[in-house]
Structures are given as structure tokens and as C-alpha cells.
Amino acid sequence: MSRGYSNLQPHARDSLELASLASSSPGRRTSSSSTSSRSGIASSRKLSLEDDDPLDNRNPAANARGNHARSFSISSVFDFSSNLFPLSSSTGNGYAPIGAPISSTNTQTTIGGASLEKNKTLTYLNGLSLIVGLIIGSGIFSSPSQVNSNAGSPGASLIVWGIAGILAWTGAASYAELGGAIPLNGGAQVYLAKIFGEIWGFLFTWCAVVVLKPGSAAIIAIIMGEYLVRAAIGAEAENVSVWINKGVALIGLILVTALNCTSTRLGTKMGDMFMFLKFVALLGVTVTGIVVAVTGFSTTGEANQDWKDKGWFDGTSTSASAWAVALYAGLWAFDGWDNTNYVLGEFRNPTRDLPRVIHTAMPLVILSYILANVAYFFVLPLDVISDSDTVAVMFGNKVFGPVGSLILALIVSASCFGALNATTFTSGRLVYVAGKEGYLPKIFGRIGVSNDQVASTRLRTRSWVSKRLAKMFGDEETGLFYTPIWAMVLNASLTTLYILVGEFGTLVTFYGVAGYTFYFMTVLGLIVLRVREPNLERPYRTWITTPIIFCCVNLFLLSRAVLAEPIKTLIVVTFIVAGVPVYYLRLRGRDQGGRKKEGTGEMSGDGRAGRGWMFWKRDRR
């Protein structure tokens, strides 16, 4: 080693940040100084470092191996610098130590090429809308019946909603600590790969990209279609062909995908707008329920008196199994709390904003859910709430008649559209990261449609029409279509397949088993990381009891799923295990291709010779 960290300039970062983070200042994406250029590194994946050779003495990343005499203590047991960063490369099992020659065959993933992580545009409000937008979908408006019917009484169901929300909050708080320590795009994919090994990150990607993300998006889209059709034709919607609902769902999916492909700004603005709409809708439901309770107003029939005449805990279930089902249904309604972690690398200030987003969104959603259910109990009898899949529509009809049904149906469909927008935004980033990692073909890790699109964006936007469109809908610095278009197209294609197939019973079981398995592994990784890396810089640190509680609840839910649906659980496990040979086939091709490029000095994607021929620099440590 030629130079220690003590010789670095004061603002130089440690190897973890140098290998993974872009500068938080968008204006520093291109810099005249070598120091600021290095601090603008956008991603750990397949770095070419352009003119700053990773073995150059001036590059702090070149000095990361073997020297731990620095303020950021990274132990040899869990050495980020030598074992984990960068993620993908052409050597070994997909990881290469900082300082090793790293080739890049894709200009879109290089430092000088396009990268979402270099274009930091997301703010606290955007993160809030991503979490709230996905959590508040259709569940609280349409079918809180699973919680209410299994809890047995209004009071018990409110307790279940509160417990489910707090448990989801523990998971979100755990992800907030992981996101602060590893502030990269990809969420659980990156955390699992760095803590337990790359195969775990791949298996999560295998399940999430192929089933979990597109499957849940398909459910949201179909519910949106059903409520739009209901709003359009009224009660006759029950007799309409299912293909009409699916057709409307496909139109909504195409529209959302197109909006998110246009620009990051457009997708986030849509998310912000729908977040406010959802909170206004839930506030309106709550206020309406209170007014009805006070005045006894009802357009159709007598006002509900059950909340007065019966005890709020009368009929509470004493079955542990029933409470478990109610809790599982409540947790399902809160799912989506990890949404912001998928795009953390694009935040202007991720370590500050992620905890703020989590600890703002979760209590707001919990309070909104509880108040909305109280309003339902004020207006509708318990047996109606427990048996209905259209609670909000019945609520509107009870208070305002057919007009109320129409309004609530439109609100539910708009809420689903907002949730579809949020999941499309983050799913595209997950696929994009998988493409950059080499888990998927490199086209899915590309920004824009073609290799030369980003480079020629400014040339194409010189006409006044293009400038006006870019100013109205594009991102501030990058204009239009600076998004992972191919990644979103893949996600939309798989979602379309699930919409057409429409078998959601197995999908829900798959989501429960696979989803909570990876939640458990990821949060368990936080505990492992606390033991292995006690000195790792953590801008946010949750109580150690938080991940422990979450892991215990996850084990309980998983054991219940295994006992209740053993055959379906076996199918899920088989699918996950099937990802292991796919991992070795896919990663072997990626690594062999990289070694061939380095060994032959083949021209890289940016037209320059690969760095494998610089053999004399390999021994310079």
C-alpha cells in the first residue's frame, strides 16, 4: 500500500461511501477536480471509474484493503471494503475488493455513464408519498372484514389494527437503520447480499421481480378496475364480464408505467398528489362517521345503533387461531412500509430523510386506519362490515345514497391508482438494480431506451417544443426519459401476465410465505450486523428490541402459514430453491464474461480498452 487514509483530504470519505454513494449535491455530478469527482461516485456496481483508475494512489478506494487505521472502524470479520464493495464485478463470485481491476461492459452503469444514484432528486415528501401511497391502497376502503370477523368485536378489531400497525412499524424502523448504514437503491436485495452473501440477494430478487412485485401490482390494478366499472355502471357491475374489469386494469397499468417512464419528477408528483387525496378521503370518512354518530343522519334506512346498544367488546373471539388470522390480515393491510428503501440511493439526504419518513408515515397510517374503522362502526352494523368486500361503498350509500356510493367508488379506484403508481416506481428501481448487478440482462440496468439516448438528450431538446415538454414534465437536470424504462417495461409485462391469469389465492399465500421469509432474513441481518460491525456508522439506530420483536412475530406468522397451507407453502419453498441453480447459471455467465473482457483487453461499452491489460498496476498495493 502506497498511502494511508491519514493523507486524504479532510472531506474525503471512507471506502464504504466512496464505493457506493454519489455526491448529495446534484451540481457536482461533473467536476473539474479529481477529489470532487471521486466523491460523486454513484454506485458500487461495475465501476469503471473513467479516468480515475481504482489502483491510482490518489484514489482513496485503492487504499481500502489492509488498512483499518481510520475513524470508521470496519472489522475484518465483516469488511465492507474488502469483501462487499463493489457488488458486481468480473472476479470471483461477483464481489471484488476495492482496488481490484473492475471492468464495465455497460456504459449506463459506469461513473461517467448514466446512473439514477447520481441524479439525486427525491425528498422527504416523495419518500412519504411512496410509503403512504402503497400502504393505503384498497384494503382500508374495501375489505377490513378479515380483521373484524376474526376479532369478533369492534373493540377487539381496533386493538388488532393498532398491534398490526405497531408491528409493521418495528419492521420499518429496522429498515430505516439498514438504509442509513447502506444507503443504496435496491432495498432488501442489497442488504441481504451484503450481510448474508450475494445468493440471498439474488433469491430475493428472483422472488420479488418474478412474483411478489408484479403479483401485488396485478391485484391492485384489478381492484382499481372493478371499482371504476362499479362507479360507471352502478349495481350492474356485479354482472359485468371479468374481462372488462381486467381491461380497465390494463389501461391503468399502461398509463402508470408511461408516466413513470417519462420522468422521475412526474412519478413522484403523482405520488404526492394521491397521498394527499388518500389522507383527505380518510379524514372525510372519519368526520362523516362522527357527524352521523352525533346526529343520527342516514339517507337510506335507520341509522346504525349497534355502537350504542352493544358493548364494543361483546363477542370478542377467544380463539388464538382467529386472532392470528386477524393479525395477519392487519399486517397485510400495512404492507408497503419498505417501499422507500428501494429508491434510497436517489434521495438528496437519505440518512436524514429515511427515519423521518418512517416515523411520520407509520403513525399517520395507523391513526388513519383506526379512525376510519371507528367511522365504519358508527355508520354500519358489525355483521355488514364483517361480511362485505365493499365497506366504503356501503358507507357512502348509507350516508349519502347512490351519490355517496359513486363518490366512494371513485375514491377507492383513485387510491388504487396511487398505490399502483408507488409500486411501479419502486419495482422499476428494483429491476434496474438487478440489471446492474448482473442478476438480469444488462438492458434492464439501462437508463432510457438506447445507449446513446442519455448522451444526446440535450441535443434533442433544443427545439422549443421539446424544451417546453422537458420543463413541464421532465426532471430538472436530466429532462425526459432519464428513467429505467426497460426495467419498468419488464415489470409491466409480468404484471400484465398476472392480470390475465388472475389466480390470486395462491399468490396471497406466496406473498405471505416468501415475503415474510425475506422480511425476517433482512431484519435478522440488522441484528447480525450489530454483532459483526459494532463500529459501523449508523446515522439512525433503533432499539435492539425492535428487530427482535419483528423477527419473533415473523416466525409466528410463517409457522402459521406452514400449518394452515402446507402444500402451497411447499410450492413456495420449491420456487425459492429453484432460484439457486438460476443464480449459479446467471452469475457464472456474468463473471466469465467479465474475466474474458479483462484478459483479452476487449473494448468496453464506452469504446475504450478494458483495464485487464494494465497488469503492472495489479501488484501496486
Buried (B, 14 or more C-beta within 10 A) or exposed (E): EEBEBEEBEEEBBBBBBBBBBBBBEBEBBEBEEEBBBBBBBBBBBBBBBBEBBBBBEBBBBBBBBEBBEBEBEBEEEBBBBBBBBBBBBBBEEBBBBBBBBBBBBBBBBBBBBBBBBBBBBBBBBBBBBBBBBBBBBBBBBBBBBBBBBBBBBBBBBBBBBBBBBBBBBBBBBBBBBBBBBBBBBBBBBBBBBBBBBBBBBBBBBBBBBBBBBBBBBBBBBBBBBBBBBBBBEEEEBEEBEEEBBBBBBBBBBEEBBBBBBBBBBBBBBBBBBBBEBBBEBBBBBBEBBBBBBEEEBBBEEEBBEBBEEBEBBBBBBEEEEBBBBBBBBBBBBBBBBBBBBBBBBBBBBBBBBBBBBBBBBBEBBBBBBBBBBBBBBBBBBBEBBBEBEBBBBBBBBBBBEEEBBBBBBBBBBBBBBBBBBBBBBBBBBBBBBBBBBBBBBBBBBBBBBEBEBBEEBEEEBEEEEBEEBBEEBBBEEBBBBBBBBBBBBBBBEBBBEBBEEBEBEBBBBBBBBBBBBBBBBBBBBBBBBBEBBEEBBBBBEBEEEBBBBBBEBBEBBBEBBBEBBEEBBEBBBEBBEEBEEBBEEBBEEBBEBBBBBBEEEBEBBBEEEBBBBBEEBEEEE
